Amino acid sequence: MSKRAFLHSIWLAITGLDFAVQTQRNLRWHVVAACAVILAAAAFGLGRIEVALLVLVIGIVLCAEVLNTAVELTIDLLKAWEHPVAKVVKDVSAGAVLVTVLMAIVIGFLLFGPHLETVWGCFRP
């Protein structure tokens, strides 16, 4: 693959991500939440490994949401929404996003929990 073709493929990927962010409300919420989590990690002074784990989990959630968008657009393109399996496919795809979000929440509690307890401990009588 030439350098020009490689750069073009990156540009197409960026265009696809831009489309997803512009058109998908849930993806925008995930991006806002990701930014808040990264800011909180910096504020609480999480270590490199903790931040790396957060970045990994954030990436998984965002990838799941983007793939869910691709699945939903494909079903819509095929005009298959009348088919009984089409709803199941969309629901299963959304379920995959839910699983990744729940995983991210658990990992977030595990990583931030000790730091939050320290902060809340300061306010105990």
C-alpha positions, -999 to +999 in steps of 0.1 A: +000+000+000+014+034-009+018+062+015-009+081-003-034+052-001-026+047+036-032+083+044-064+082+024-077+052+044-069+070+076-089+100+063-118+078+055-117+063+090-117+098+105-146+108+083-165+078+095-158+086+132-169+122+126-201+110+110-208+087+140-201+115+165-222+140+146-252+116+142-252+094+173-263+110+206-252+080+227-217+082+212-215+119+221-225+110+257-198+084+258-172+109+246-183+134+272-181+107+299-147+096+287-134+132+289-148+135+324-132+102+335-098+112+321-100+146+339-110+128+371-081+104+367-057+134+365-074+152+394-071+121+416-035+114+405-042+079+392-010+060+382+001+051+347-013+016+348-046+028+362-049+054+334-038+029+308-066+006+320-091+035+318-080+044+283-084+008+272-119+005+287-129+038+272-116+026+238-136-006+241-168+013+249-163+038+221-155+009+196-186-010+207-208+021+201-193+028+167-198-009+157-234-007+170-239+023+147-225+004+118-248-025+125-279-003+128-270+016+096-266-017+077-300-029+089-315+004+078-297+003+045-311-031+038-345-019+047-347-050+068-364-035+098-396-053+089-379-086+092-382-101+127-345-108+130-336-072+122-349-060+156-330-088+173-298-079+155-301-043+166-310-052+201-281-077+204-257-050+191-270-025+216-266-052+243-229-055+234-226-018+241-244-022+274-220-050+284-190-028+277-204+001+296-212-020+326-177-034+325-163+001+323-184+012+353-171-017+374-135-010+365-141+027+372-153+019+407-124-004+413-099+022+402-115+053+417-129+037+448-098+039+470-093+076+459-129+085+466-128+068+500-098+089+509-116+121+499-149+111+517-129+099+547-117+135+552-153+146+557-162+119+583-168+132+618 
